[in-house]
Amino acid sequence: MSVCSRGPNMMSYRQIRRDYQSGDLVEPVLVDHYAKLISPIFTNLFFEAGLAPNTVTVLMMCAGFVGAALFAMPLLGLKACGVFFIHTWYVLDCSDGEVARITKRFSKFGNEIDYTAHMVNHPLFNLAFVWSLIGLDRWNSRLILLVSIFAISAELVLRNLCLFHYIYDSKVGTNAAAVRAHRSFLNNLASCVVGFFSIYPNFVLVFPLTYFVDFFLGTPLSFYYLLIQTIVSSLSAVRTSYKWVSAIVSL
Protein backbone atom coordinates (compact mmCIF):
# COMPACT_ATOMS: atom_id res chain seq x y z
CA MET A 1 0.00 0.00 0.00
CA SER A 2 1.39 3.38 -1.01
CA VAL A 3 2.10 5.86 1.74
CA CYS A 4 0.62 8.70 -0.29
CA SER A 5 -1.80 8.42 -3.16
CA ARG A 6 -2.70 10.84 -5.90
CA GLY A 7 -6.16 12.29 -5.51
CA PRO A 8 -8.80 11.67 -8.19
CA ASN A 9 -8.51 15.20 -9.57
CA MET A 10 -4.78 15.61 -9.14
CA MET A 11 -2.74 15.94 -12.32
CA SER A 12 0.91 15.05 -12.71
CA TYR A 13 3.50 17.80 -12.90
CA ARG A 14 4.75 16.39 -16.21
CA GLN A 15 1.25 16.35 -17.71
CA ILE A 16 0.68 20.02 -16.92
CA ARG A 17 4.08 20.90 -18.39
CA ARG A 18 3.41 18.89 -21.52
CA ASP A 19 -0.25 19.60 -22.26
CA TYR A 20 -1.34 22.82 -20.58
CA GLN A 21 1.45 25.37 -20.80
CA SER A 22 1.38 28.02 -23.50
CA GLY A 23 4.28 28.31 -25.86
CA ASP A 24 3.15 30.51 -28.74
CA LEU A 25 4.50 33.92 -27.74
CA VAL A 26 5.05 36.85 -30.07
CA GLU A 27 8.35 37.70 -28.41
CA PRO A 28 10.55 35.67 -26.06
CA VAL A 29 9.79 35.87 -22.35
CA LEU A 30 13.08 34.66 -20.92
CA VAL A 31 11.83 34.35 -17.34
CA ASP A 32 9.39 31.69 -18.53
CA HIS A 33 12.28 29.23 -18.43
CA TYR A 34 12.08 29.15 -14.65
CA ALA A 35 8.55 30.46 -13.90
CA LYS A 36 6.94 27.63 -15.84
CA LEU A 37 8.96 25.11 -13.88
CA ILE A 38 7.21 26.33 -10.72
CA SER A 39 3.70 27.20 -11.96
CA PRO A 40 2.45 23.57 -12.34
CA ILE A 41 2.86 23.10 -8.57
CA PHE A 42 0.48 26.01 -7.92
CA THR A 43 -1.78 24.95 -10.79
CA ASN A 44 -2.27 21.52 -9.27
CA LEU A 45 -3.20 23.01 -5.91
CA PHE A 46 -5.68 25.43 -7.49
CA PHE A 47 -7.18 22.68 -9.65
CA GLU A 48 -7.67 20.39 -6.64
CA ALA A 49 -9.20 23.25 -4.66
CA GLY A 50 -11.64 23.93 -7.50
CA LEU A 51 -10.56 27.54 -7.96
CA ALA A 52 -11.67 29.31 -11.13
CA PRO A 53 -9.02 30.84 -13.43
CA ASN A 54 -10.38 34.31 -12.64
CA THR A 55 -9.81 33.68 -8.93
CA VAL A 56 -6.18 32.78 -9.66
CA THR A 57 -5.87 36.03 -11.62
CA VAL A 58 -7.16 37.98 -8.61
CA LEU A 59 -4.58 36.20 -6.43
CA MET A 60 -1.96 37.22 -9.00
CA MET A 61 -3.03 40.85 -8.73
CA CYS A 62 -2.90 40.70 -4.93
CA ALA A 63 0.61 39.20 -5.03
CA GLY A 64 1.62 42.10 -7.28
CA PHE A 65 0.16 44.67 -4.85
CA VAL A 66 2.00 43.14 -1.91
CA GLY A 67 5.25 42.76 -3.86
CA ALA A 68 5.26 46.39 -5.02
CA ALA A 69 4.39 47.69 -1.54
CA LEU A 70 7.09 45.65 0.19
CA PHE A 71 9.77 46.51 -2.37
CA ALA A 72 9.04 50.21 -1.88
CA MET A 73 9.83 49.89 1.85
CA PRO A 74 13.25 51.12 3.03
CA LEU A 75 14.24 47.95 4.93
CA LEU A 76 16.26 45.46 2.90
CA GLY A 77 14.49 42.48 4.44
CA LEU A 78 11.10 43.83 3.35
CA LYS A 79 12.46 44.42 -0.14
CA ALA A 80 13.57 40.78 -0.25
CA CYS A 81 10.04 39.72 0.70
CA GLY A 82 8.78 42.04 -2.04
CA VAL A 83 10.95 40.26 -4.59
CA PHE A 84 9.43 36.94 -3.48
CA PHE A 85 5.89 38.23 -4.03
CA ILE A 86 6.82 39.87 -7.33
CA HIS A 87 8.15 36.56 -8.62
CA THR A 88 5.06 34.81 -7.23
CA TRP A 89 3.01 37.33 -9.22
CA TYR A 90 4.45 36.07 -12.49
CA VAL A 91 4.25 32.40 -11.51
CA LEU A 92 0.54 32.93 -10.80
CA ASP A 93 0.24 34.74 -14.14
CA CYS A 94 1.44 31.53 -15.78
CA SER A 95 -0.75 29.41 -13.53
CA ASP A 96 -4.09 31.09 -14.27
CA GLY A 97 -3.71 30.23 -17.95
CA GLU A 98 -2.86 26.64 -17.10
CA VAL A 99 -5.94 26.33 -14.88
CA ALA A 100 -8.06 27.79 -17.68
CA ARG A 101 -6.75 25.22 -20.18
CA ILE A 102 -7.24 22.31 -17.79
CA THR A 103 -10.79 23.31 -16.84
CA LYS A 104 -11.60 24.69 -20.33
CA ARG A 105 -13.03 27.79 -18.67
CA PHE A 106 -12.24 30.58 -21.12
CA SER A 107 -14.13 33.86 -21.36
CA LYS A 108 -13.73 37.39 -22.68
CA PHE A 109 -14.33 38.58 -19.13
CA GLY A 110 -11.42 36.46 -17.92
CA ASN A 111 -9.16 38.01 -20.56
CA GLU A 112 -10.27 41.47 -19.43
CA ILE A 113 -9.51 40.65 -15.79
CA ASP A 114 -6.04 39.40 -16.72
CA TYR A 115 -5.39 42.48 -18.85
CA THR A 116 -6.61 44.80 -16.08
CA ALA A 117 -4.39 43.05 -13.54
CA HIS A 118 -1.34 43.81 -15.67
CA MET A 119 -2.40 47.39 -16.33
CA VAL A 120 -2.69 47.94 -12.56
CA ASN A 121 0.38 46.00 -11.39
CA HIS A 122 2.91 47.19 -13.96
CA PRO A 123 2.87 50.90 -13.03
CA LEU A 124 2.96 49.97 -9.33
CA PHE A 125 6.10 47.90 -9.90
CA ASN A 126 7.75 50.78 -11.76
CA LEU A 127 6.87 53.23 -9.00
CA ALA A 128 8.26 50.88 -6.35
CA PHE A 129 11.48 50.44 -8.34
CA VAL A 130 11.93 54.16 -8.88
CA TRP A 131 11.22 54.95 -5.23
CA SER A 132 13.89 52.44 -4.25
CA LEU A 133 16.39 53.98 -6.67
CA ILE A 134 15.72 57.42 -5.21
CA GLY A 135 16.25 55.92 -1.75
CA LEU A 136 19.79 54.92 -2.71
CA ASP A 137 20.51 58.67 -3.10
CA ARG A 138 23.19 58.12 -5.73
CA TRP A 139 21.61 59.79 -8.76
CA ASN A 140 19.59 62.88 -9.58
CA SER A 141 16.02 62.28 -8.37
CA ARG A 142 14.48 64.40 -11.13
CA LEU A 143 16.28 62.37 -13.78
CA ILE A 144 15.06 59.12 -12.25
CA LEU A 145 11.47 60.42 -12.13
CA LEU A 146 11.69 61.58 -15.75
CA VAL A 147 12.98 58.19 -16.86
CA SER A 148 10.22 56.54 -14.83
CA ILE A 149 7.49 58.59 -16.55
CA PHE A 150 8.83 57.58 -19.95
CA ALA A 151 9.16 53.95 -18.83
CA ILE A 152 5.58 53.71 -17.56
CA SER A 153 4.14 55.57 -20.55
CA ALA A 154 6.08 53.57 -23.14
CA GLU A 155 5.16 50.26 -21.52
CA LEU A 156 1.44 51.11 -21.38
CA VAL A 157 1.43 52.30 -25.00
CA LEU A 158 3.33 49.22 -26.12
CA ARG A 159 1.03 46.85 -24.23
CA ASN A 160 -2.12 48.39 -25.71
CA LEU A 161 -0.68 48.28 -29.24
CA CYS A 162 0.41 44.67 -28.77
CA LEU A 163 -3.16 43.86 -27.73
CA PHE A 164 -4.38 45.42 -30.95
CA HIS A 165 -1.97 43.29 -32.98
CA TYR A 166 -3.11 40.17 -31.13
CA ILE A 167 -6.73 40.96 -32.07
CA TYR A 168 -5.72 41.88 -35.63
CA ASP A 169 -3.71 38.68 -36.11
CA SER A 170 -6.59 36.57 -34.80
CA LYS A 171 -8.95 38.23 -37.29
CA VAL A 172 -6.74 37.92 -40.36
CA GLY A 173 -5.32 34.54 -39.37
CA THR A 174 -1.65 35.51 -38.99
CA ASN A 175 0.44 32.72 -37.45
CA ALA A 176 2.99 34.38 -35.15
CA ALA A 177 4.94 31.15 -34.72
CA ALA A 178 5.25 30.71 -38.49
CA VAL A 179 6.42 34.30 -38.86
CA ARG A 180 9.14 33.74 -36.25
CA ALA A 181 10.20 30.51 -37.94
CA HIS A 182 10.96 32.39 -41.19
CA ARG A 183 13.05 35.07 -39.49
CA SER A 184 16.77 35.06 -40.03
CA PHE A 185 19.10 34.11 -37.19
CA LEU A 186 20.11 37.75 -36.72
CA ASN A 187 16.47 38.87 -36.57
CA ASN A 188 15.68 36.23 -33.97
CA LEU A 189 18.75 37.23 -31.98
CA ALA A 190 17.75 40.89 -32.15
CA SER A 191 14.24 39.97 -30.97
CA CYS A 192 15.71 38.13 -27.98
CA VAL A 193 17.89 41.11 -27.04
CA VAL A 194 15.05 43.62 -27.48
CA GLY A 195 12.64 41.30 -25.70
CA PHE A 196 14.94 41.06 -22.70
CA PHE A 197 14.53 44.79 -22.13
CA SER A 198 11.09 45.61 -23.52
CA ILE A 199 8.99 42.56 -22.54
CA TYR A 200 7.79 43.54 -19.12
CA PRO A 201 7.99 40.24 -17.18
CA ASN A 202 11.70 40.09 -18.02
CA PHE A 203 12.25 43.59 -16.70
CA VAL A 204 10.13 43.36 -13.56
CA LEU A 205 11.74 40.12 -12.40
CA VAL A 206 15.35 40.99 -13.28
CA PHE A 207 15.40 44.61 -12.09
CA PRO A 208 15.12 43.85 -8.34
CA LEU A 209 18.13 41.55 -8.64
CA THR A 210 20.18 44.35 -10.23
CA TYR A 211 19.01 46.65 -7.42
CA PHE A 212 20.46 44.31 -4.78
CA VAL A 213 23.74 44.16 -6.71
CA ASP A 214 23.85 47.97 -6.64
CA PHE A 215 22.92 48.08 -2.96
CA PHE A 216 25.82 45.88 -1.90
CA LEU A 217 28.46 46.78 -4.50
CA GLY A 218 27.66 50.44 -5.15
CA THR A 219 27.31 49.87 -8.91
CA PRO A 220 24.87 51.81 -11.17
CA LEU A 221 23.53 48.64 -12.83
CA SER A 222 19.84 49.05 -11.93
CA PHE A 223 19.68 52.68 -13.08
CA TYR A 224 21.24 51.86 -16.45
CA TYR A 225 18.93 48.86 -16.79
CA LEU A 226 15.92 51.13 -16.22
CA LEU A 227 17.32 53.65 -18.69
CA ILE A 228 17.95 51.04 -21.40
CA GLN A 229 14.52 49.49 -20.81
CA THR A 230 12.93 52.92 -21.22
CA ILE A 231 14.80 53.65 -24.47
CA VAL A 232 14.07 50.22 -25.96
CA SER A 233 10.40 50.31 -24.92
CA SER A 234 10.00 53.81 -26.36
CA LEU A 235 11.56 52.80 -29.69
CA SER A 236 9.43 49.64 -29.73
CA ALA A 237 6.33 51.75 -29.05
CA VAL A 238 7.18 54.01 -32.01
CA ARG A 239 7.80 51.00 -34.27
CA THR A 240 4.61 49.26 -33.13
CA SER A 241 2.64 52.51 -33.61
CA TYR A 242 3.86 52.61 -37.21
CA LYS A 243 2.72 49.01 -37.72
CA TRP A 244 -0.63 49.89 -36.12
CA VAL A 245 -1.17 52.81 -38.50
CA SER A 246 -0.12 50.65 -41.48
CA ALA A 247 -2.56 47.91 -40.47
CA ILE A 248 -5.41 50.39 -40.05
CA VAL A 249 -4.74 52.06 -43.40
CA SER A 250 -4.61 48.69 -45.19
CA LEU A 251 -8.05 47.59 -43.90
C-alpha positions in Angstrom: 0.0 0.0 0.0 1.4 3.4 -1.0 2.1 5.9 1.7 0.6 8.7 -0.3 -1.8 8.4 -3.2 -2.7 10.8 -5.9 -6.2 12.3 -5.5 -8.8 11.7 -8.2 -8.5 15.2 -9.6 -4.8 15.6 -9.1 -2.7 15.9 -12.3 0.9 15.1 -12.7 3.5 17.8 -12.9 4.7 16.4 -16.2 1.2 16.3 -17.7 0.7 20.0 -16.9 4.1 20.9 -18.4 3.4 18.9 -21.5 -0.2 19.6 -22.3 -1.3 22.8 -20.6 1.5 25.4 -20.8 1.4 28.0 -23.5 4.3 28.3 -25.9 3.1 30.5 -28.7 4.5 33.9 -27.7 5.0 36.9 -30.1 8.4 37.7 -28.4 10.5 35.7 -26.1 9.8 35.9 -22.3 13.1 34.7 -20.9 11.8 34.4 -17.3 9.4 31.7 -18.5 12.3 29.2 -18.4 12.1 29.1 -14.6 8.6 30.5 -13.9 6.9 27.6 -15.8 9.0 25.1 -13.9 7.2 26.3 -10.7 3.7 27.2 -12.0 2.4 23.6 -12.3 2.9 23.1 -8.6 0.5 26.0 -7.9 -1.8 25.0 -10.8 -2.3 21.5 -9.3 -3.2 23.0 -5.9 -5.7 25.4 -7.5 -7.2 22.7 -9.6 -7.7 20.4 -6.6 -9.2 23.2 -4.7 -11.6 23.9 -7.5 -10.6 27.5 -8.0 -11.7 29.3 -11.1 -9.0 30.8 -13.4 -10.4 34.3 -12.6 -9.8 33.7 -8.9 -6.2 32.8 -9.7 -5.9 36.0 -11.6 -7.2 38.0 -8.6 -4.6 36.2 -6.4 -2.0 37.2 -9.0 -3.0 40.9 -8.7 -2.9 40.7 -4.9 0.6 39.2 -5.0 1.6 42.1 -7.3 0.2 44.7 -4.9 2.0 43.1 -1.9 5.2 42.8 -3.9 5.3 46.4 -5.0 4.4 47.7 -1.5 7.1 45.6 0.2 9.8 46.5 -2.4 9.0 50.2 -1.9 9.8 49.9 1.8 13.3 51.1 3.0 14.2 47.9 4.9 16.3 45.5 2.9 14.5 42.5 4.4 11.1 43.8 3.3 12.5 44.4 -0.1 13.6 40.8 -0.3 10.0 39.7 0.7 8.8 42.0 -2.0 10.9 40.3 -4.6 9.4 36.9 -3.5 5.9 38.2 -4.0 6.8 39.9 -7.3 8.2 36.6 -8.6 5.1 34.8 -7.2 3.0 37.3 -9.2 4.4 36.1 -12.5 4.3 32.4 -11.5 0.5 32.9 -10.8 0.2 34.7 -14.1 1.4 31.5 -15.8 -0.7 29.4 -13.5 -4.1 31.1 -14.3 -3.7 30.2 -17.9 -2.9 26.6 -17.1 -5.9 26.3 -14.9 -8.1 27.8 -17.7 -6.7 25.2 -20.2 -7.2 22.3 -17.8 -10.8 23.3 -16.8 -11.6 24.7 -20.3 -13.0 27.8 -18.7 -12.2 30.6 -21.1 -14.1 33.9 -21.4 -13.7 37.4 -22.7 -14.3 38.6 -19.1 -11.4 36.5 -17.9 -9.2 38.0 -20.6 -10.3 41.5 -19.4 -9.5 40.7 -15.8 -6.0 39.4 -16.7 -5.4 42.5 -18.8 -6.6 44.8 -16.1 -4.4 43.0 -13.5 -1.3 43.8 -15.7 -2.4 47.4 -16.3 -2.7 47.9 -12.6 0.4 46.0 -11.4 2.9 47.2 -14.0 2.9 50.9 -13.0 3.0 50.0 -9.3 6.1 47.9 -9.9 7.7 50.8 -11.8 6.9 53.2 -9.0 8.3 50.9 -6.3 11.5 50.4 -8.3 11.9 54.2 -8.9 11.2 55.0 -5.2 13.9 52.4 -4.3 16.4 54.0 -6.7 15.7 57.4 -5.2 16.3 55.9 -1.8 19.8 54.9 -2.7 20.5 58.7 -3.1 23.2 58.1 -5.7 21.6 59.8 -8.8 19.6 62.9 -9.6 16.0 62.3 -8.4 14.5 64.4 -11.1 16.3 62.4 -13.8 15.1 59.1 -12.3 11.5 60.4 -12.1 11.7 61.6 -15.8 13.0 58.2 -16.9 10.2 56.5 -14.8 7.5 58.6 -16.5 8.8 57.6 -19.9 9.2 53.9 -18.8 5.6 53.7 -17.6 4.1 55.6 -20.5 6.1 53.6 -23.1 5.2 50.3 -21.5 1.4 51.1 -21.4 1.4 52.3 -25.0 3.3 49.2 -26.1 1.0 46.9 -24.2 -2.1 48.4 -25.7 -0.7 48.3 -29.2 0.4 44.7 -28.8 -3.2 43.9 -27.7 -4.4 45.4 -31.0 -2.0 43.3 -33.0 -3.1 40.2 -31.1 -6.7 41.0 -32.1 -5.7 41.9 -35.6 -3.7 38.7 -36.1 -6.6 36.6 -34.8 -9.0 38.2 -37.3 -6.7 37.9 -40.4 -5.3 34.5 -39.4 -1.6 35.5 -39.0 0.4 32.7 -37.4 3.0 34.4 -35.2 4.9 31.1 -34.7 5.3 30.7 -38.5 6.4 34.3 -38.9 9.1 33.7 -36.3 10.2 30.5 -37.9 11.0 32.4 -41.2 13.1 35.1 -39.5 16.8 35.1 -40.0 19.1 34.1 -37.2 20.1 37.8 -36.7 16.5 38.9 -36.6 15.7 36.2 -34.0 18.8 37.2 -32.0 17.7 40.9 -32.2 14.2 40.0 -31.0 15.7 38.1 -28.0 17.9 41.1 -27.0 15.0 43.6 -27.5 12.6 41.3 -25.7 14.9 41.1 -22.7 14.5 44.8 -22.1 11.1 45.6 -23.5 9.0 42.6 -22.5 7.8 43.5 -19.1 8.0 40.2 -17.2 11.7 40.1 -18.0 12.3 43.6 -16.7 10.1 43.4 -13.6 11.7 40.1 -12.4 15.3 41.0 -13.3 15.4 44.6 -12.1 15.1 43.8 -8.3 18.1 41.5 -8.6 20.2 44.3 -10.2 19.0 46.6 -7.4 20.5 44.3 -4.8 23.7 44.2 -6.7 23.8 48.0 -6.6 22.9 48.1 -3.0 25.8 45.9 -1.9 28.5 46.8 -4.5 27.7 50.4 -5.1 27.3 49.9 -8.9 24.9 51.8 -11.2 23.5 48.6 -12.8 19.8 49.0 -11.9 19.7 52.7 -13.1 21.2 51.9 -16.4 18.9 48.9 -16.8 15.9 51.1 -16.2 17.3 53.7 -18.7 17.9 51.0 -21.4 14.5 49.5 -20.8 12.9 52.9 -21.2 14.8 53.6 -24.5 14.1 50.2 -26.0 10.4 50.3 -24.9 10.0 53.8 -26.4 11.6 52.8 -29.7 9.4 49.6 -29.7 6.3 51.7 -29.1 7.2 54.0 -32.0 7.8 51.0 -34.3 4.6 49.3 -33.1 2.6 52.5 -33.6 3.9 52.6 -37.2 2.7 49.0 -37.7 -0.6 49.9 -36.1 -1.2 52.8 -38.5 -0.1 50.6 -41.5 -2.6 47.9 -40.5 -5.4 50.4 -40.1 -4.7 52.1 -43.4 -4.6 48.7 -45.2 -8.1 47.6 -43.9 
